[in-house]
Amino acid sequence: MSAQRLPAPRPSLAPLAAYAPGGAPCAIDLSDNTNLFGAPPAAALAVRGAVDALVTRYPTPFTDELRAALAALHGVAPECVVTGCGSDGVLEPALRAFTLPGDRLTWHDPTFSMVPALARVHALEPVPVTCPGAPVAATIDALFDASPAVVYVCSPNNPTGARAGADALDRVRRRVRDAARPPLVVFDQAYAEFDEGDSPERCFTVDEPVLVTRTLSKAYGLAGLRVGYAIAPPAIVAAIEKARGPYAVGAVAERAAVAALTRDRAWVRARIAEVVALRARFADALRARGFVPHASAANFVLVPVADAAAADAALRARGVGVRAFAGLAGIGDALRITIGPWPMLERCLAALDGVTP
């Protein structure tokens, strides 16, 4: 069939550059912010022990057992929890449920690189607000002043590692409270465990029109199983489930996630503490070499460099993979480096000796 006979895709579709591989595999891969200490033991056992019936039958339509475990963790009712294939699998149906083509989506830039891509996929107008550091009250005002349908705030932020302070969160509450028709606020907490010590406390209550997204890909070490979730008022959860449909999380993934949440919490907390300690040690070693890493509340550090592409190539030549960013808003070129066991970080530091800060 000729190309002229094929249906035309939506013109706003954007290439998924955010998920493009960074090159050939490296011996030391510090590029994707996953858990480099391995999978939680009980979760790994649950995967290995998956019986044929679990694999050959459909999972539960709306992950009832997983939602119950997450609700218990966060102290909310199960109807306040929605799950998905990664946190993207919650964000995308949220956009379908709460926006129309031409609506605006605002975010602080730089942040998670899939946000503008998802905005264009859904025919939304992407409106970034430059914010190289932590969002503050003025940042929040700029996000709301653009009359958006959706406001996206990420804390700790990817790729900078910055956390939104109390003033920013208070301003979100005030703007939502004062708006005649408030937008949906997406508060991305993918890295919150490394900032809050895996506290079950949330920054917003389930009475506020805020969708708090989280994932089991980072601290919980289940990136390959793609389990994400969000907490929100029941009406928002119900709308997202309608837009998402059933069977968003596989049966094996749900079993492993429940095991990690109910039997591996001590293991996860120990790995979080280890990452936090190594993050400080690694940042000190970077500064001793002349680099100026951004303060981070996540499981990675962002390191400005003179030429990100050249630095990335130099590290890869020495067997170390990192995530290179060119021209980040208000920052310039930088490398994002995941915190892993110290021998991995030592290899990275040795490879950085030939890189210009």
C-alpha positions in Angstrom: 0.0 0.0 0.0 1.4 3.4 -0.9 1.9 6.1 1.7 -0.8 8.1 0.2 -3.3 5.4 1.0 -2.5 5.4 4.7 -4.4 7.5 7.3 -2.7 10.7 8.3 -1.5 10.9 11.9 -2.2 13.9 14.0 0.2 16.7 13.0 1.0 17.4 16.7 2.6 14.0 17.3 6.1 14.5 18.6 9.0 12.1 18.4 9.6 10.3 21.6 13.1 11.6 22.0 12.8 11.5 25.8 13.0 7.7 25.6 15.4 7.3 22.8 18.4 5.1 23.8 21.6 7.1 24.4 23.8 4.8 22.4 25.4 1.4 22.8 25.1 -0.3 26.2 27.9 0.6 28.7 29.5 -1.5 31.4 28.3 1.2 33.9 24.9 2.6 33.1 24.0 5.6 35.3 21.5 7.1 32.8 18.0 6.3 33.7 17.5 6.9 37.5 16.4 3.4 38.3 17.4 1.4 41.4 21.0 0.1 40.8 21.0 -1.9 44.0 18.7 -4.7 42.6 15.1 -5.6 42.9 13.5 -6.0 46.4 13.9 -9.7 47.4 10.2 -10.5 48.0 9.3 -8.8 44.7 11.9 -10.8 42.8 10.7 -14.0 44.4 7.1 -13.2 43.5 8.1 -12.8 39.8 10.1 -16.0 39.8 7.2 -17.9 41.4 4.5 -16.7 39.0 2.5 -19.7 38.1 1.1 -20.5 34.6 -2.4 -19.4 35.7 -1.1 -16.0 36.6 0.6 -15.6 33.2 -2.2 -17.0 31.0 -5.2 -15.2 32.5 -6.0 -11.5 32.5 -5.1 -9.5 35.6 -7.8 -8.0 37.7 -9.3 -5.1 35.8 -8.4 -2.3 38.3 -5.6 -3.8 40.4 -7.8 -4.1 43.6 -5.0 -5.7 45.7 -2.4 -3.2 44.7 -4.7 -0.3 45.2 -5.5 -1.5 48.7 -1.8 -1.8 49.5 -1.1 1.7 48.2 -4.1 3.1 50.1 -2.8 1.6 53.3 0.7 3.0 52.6 -0.6 6.6 52.1 -3.5 6.5 54.6 -6.3 7.1 52.0 -9.3 5.1 50.8 -8.7 2.7 47.8 -11.0 4.8 45.6 -8.5 7.6 45.9 -5.8 5.5 44.1 -5.4 4.9 40.4 -2.7 2.7 38.9 -1.1 2.6 35.5 1.7 1.3 33.3 4.3 3.6 35.0 3.3 7.1 36.1 3.1 8.0 32.4 0.2 5.5 32.3 -1.7 7.7 34.8 -0.7 11.1 33.3 -1.7 10.3 29.8 -5.3 9.2 30.6 -5.6 12.2 32.9 -4.9 14.5 29.9 -7.5 12.6 27.9 -10.0 12.9 30.7 -9.5 16.6 31.6 -8.4 18.4 28.4 -9.7 19.3 25.0 -7.6 20.1 21.9 -6.2 23.6 22.2 -6.2 23.7 26.0 -3.0 24.8 27.7 -0.6 22.7 29.7 1.9 24.6 31.8 5.1 23.4 33.5 8.3 24.7 35.0 11.2 24.3 32.6 13.3 22.2 32.6 11.4 19.2 33.9 10.4 15.7 32.8 11.0 15.7 29.1 7.9 13.7 28.3 5.6 16.5 29.5 5.8 18.7 26.4 5.7 15.6 24.2 2.5 14.4 25.8 1.0 17.9 25.5 1.6 17.9 21.7 0.3 14.3 21.4 -3.0 15.4 22.9 -3.1 18.6 20.8 -2.6 20.8 23.8 -0.7 24.1 23.7 2.5 23.6 25.7 3.5 26.6 27.9 6.8 26.3 29.7 7.9 28.7 32.5 11.6 28.9 32.8 12.7 27.8 36.3 16.3 26.5 36.5 16.0 26.1 40.3 13.3 25.1 42.7 9.8 26.4 41.9 8.8 29.3 44.1 5.6 31.2 44.6 6.3 33.4 41.6 6.8 30.3 39.4 3.4 29.0 40.5 1.8 32.3 39.7 3.2 32.2 36.2 2.0 28.7 35.7 -1.6 29.6 36.7 -1.6 33.0 35.0 -1.4 31.3 31.6 -5.0 30.1 32.0 -4.1 26.4 31.7 -6.3 23.3 31.9 -3.4 21.4 33.5 -0.6 22.6 35.7 2.4 20.2 36.1 4.8 20.5 39.0 7.6 18.0 39.6 9.2 17.7 43.0 11.9 16.5 43.4 12.3 17.7 39.8 13.7 15.7 37.0 16.4 16.5 35.8 17.5 19.2 38.3 16.7 17.3 41.6 15.3 20.5 43.1 12.3 20.3 45.5 9.4 22.7 45.6 9.4 24.5 48.9 6.5 25.2 51.3 5.9 28.6 49.7 5.3 27.1 46.3 2.9 24.4 47.6 1.0 27.0 49.6 0.7 29.1 46.5 -0.7 26.1 44.6 -3.4 25.8 47.3 -4.2 29.5 47.2 -4.5 29.6 43.4 -6.6 26.5 43.3 -8.8 27.8 46.1 -9.3 31.2 44.5 -9.9 30.0 40.9 -13.5 30.0 39.7 -12.6 27.0 37.6 -9.3 25.5 38.8 -7.1 23.5 36.5 -6.1 20.0 37.2 -2.8 20.2 39.1 -0.4 17.2 38.5 2.1 17.0 41.2 4.8 14.5 40.1 6.5 12.8 43.1 8.4 10.1 41.2 11.5 10.7 43.4 9.7 11.6 46.6 11.1 8.7 48.6 14.6 10.1 48.3 13.3 13.5 49.7 10.9 12.4 52.3 12.4 9.1 53.6 9.5 7.2 52.2 7.0 9.0 54.5 3.4 8.2 53.8 2.5 11.9 54.2 1.5 13.7 51.1 1.7 17.3 50.2 -2.0 17.6 49.4 -5.2 16.2 50.7 -7.7 14.2 48.7 -10.1 17.1 49.0 -8.0 19.2 46.6 -8.1 19.0 42.8 -4.5 17.7 42.7 -3.3 14.4 41.1 -0.2 13.2 43.0 1.7 10.8 40.8 4.3 8.3 42.0 6.0 5.2 40.7 7.6 1.9 41.8 10.3 2.3 39.2 12.7 4.3 41.3 13.1 3.5 45.0 11.2 0.3 44.7 13.3 -1.1 41.9 10.5 -2.3 39.6 11.2 -0.2 36.5 11.0 -3.3 34.2 7.5 -4.1 35.5 6.1 -0.6 34.8 4.0 0.1 37.9 2.9 3.7 38.5 0.1 5.2 40.5 -1.6 8.4 41.6 -3.6 9.7 44.5 -6.5 12.1 43.9 -10.1 12.8 44.9 -12.3 9.8 44.0 -14.1 11.8 41.2 -10.7 12.5 39.5 -9.7 8.8 39.9 -13.0 7.6 38.4 -12.6 9.9 35.4 -9.0 8.7 34.8 -10.0 5.1 35.0 -12.7 5.7 32.3 -10.1 7.3 30.0 -7.5 4.6 30.8 -9.7 1.4 30.7 -9.0 -1.9 32.5 -6.0 -4.2 32.6 -3.4 -1.4 32.8 -1.1 -3.3 35.1 -0.1 -7.0 34.4 -0.8 -9.7 37.0 2.9 -10.5 37.6 3.7 -6.8 38.0 0.8 -6.4 40.5 2.0 -9.4 42.5 5.6 -8.1 42.7 4.4 -4.6 43.6 2.2 -5.8 46.4 5.2 -7.9 47.7 7.5 -4.9 47.6 5.0 -2.7 49.4 4.0 -5.2 52.1 7.1 -7.3 52.7 10.1 -5.3 51.4 9.6 -1.9 53.0 12.6 -2.3 55.3 14.8 -3.3 52.3 13.6 -0.3 50.4 14.2 2.1 53.3 17.7 0.8 53.7 18.4 1.4 50.0 17.0 4.9 50.2 19.3 5.8 53.1 22.2 4.4 51.1 21.4 6.5 48.1 21.1 9.6 50.1 24.5 9.1 51.8 26.2 8.2 48.5 24.5 11.3 46.8 26.2 13.6 49.3 29.6 11.7 48.9 29.4 11.8 45.1 28.5 15.5 45.1 31.5 16.3 47.3 33.8 14.3 45.0 32.4 16.2 42.0 33.1 19.6 43.7 36.6 18.5 44.5 37.1 18.0 40.7 35.8 21.5 39.9 32.2 20.7 39.0 29.2 22.5 40.5 26.4 19.9 40.8 22.9 21.1 41.6 21.6 20.3 45.0 19.4 17.2 44.6 16.6 15.6 46.7 16.4 12.7 44.2 18.5 9.6 43.3 20.6 11.5 40.8 22.6 14.7 40.5 22.7 17.2 37.6 26.2 18.3 36.7 26.6 21.4 34.4 29.4 20.9 31.8 30.8 22.9 28.9 29.7 20.5 26.2 27.2 17.8 27.1 27.6 15.8 23.8 31.4 15.8 24.1 31.2 14.8 27.8 28.8 12.0 27.1 31.0 10.6 24.3 34.1 10.8 26.5 32.3 8.9 29.3 30.9 6.3 27.0 34.4 5.7 25.5 35.4 4.7 29.1 32.4 2.5 29.6 30.1 4.8 31.6 26.7 5.9 30.4 25.0 9.0 31.7 22.1 11.2 30.4 23.3 14.2 28.5 21.2 17.4 28.2 22.0 20.2 25.8 20.8 23.7 26.4 18.6 23.2 29.5 16.5 26.3 30.1 18.4 28.6 32.4 21.2 26.1 32.9 22.8 25.2 29.6 24.5 21.8 29.0 24.5 19.3 31.8 24.9 15.6 32.6 22.4 13.7 34.8 24.0 11.0 36.8 22.1 8.3 38.7 23.4 7.4 42.2 24.3 3.7 42.4 26.8 1.6 44.5 30.1 3.5 45.2 32.2 1.3 42.8 30.0 2.5 39.9 30.3 6.1 41.0 34.1 5.7 41.3 34.2 4.6 37.7 32.2 7.6 36.7 34.5 10.0 38.6 37.5 8.5 36.9 35.9 9.0 33.5 35.0 12.6 34.4 38.6 13.5 34.9 38.8 14.3 31.2 35.7 16.4 31.1 35.6 20.2 31.2 33.3 21.6 33.9 
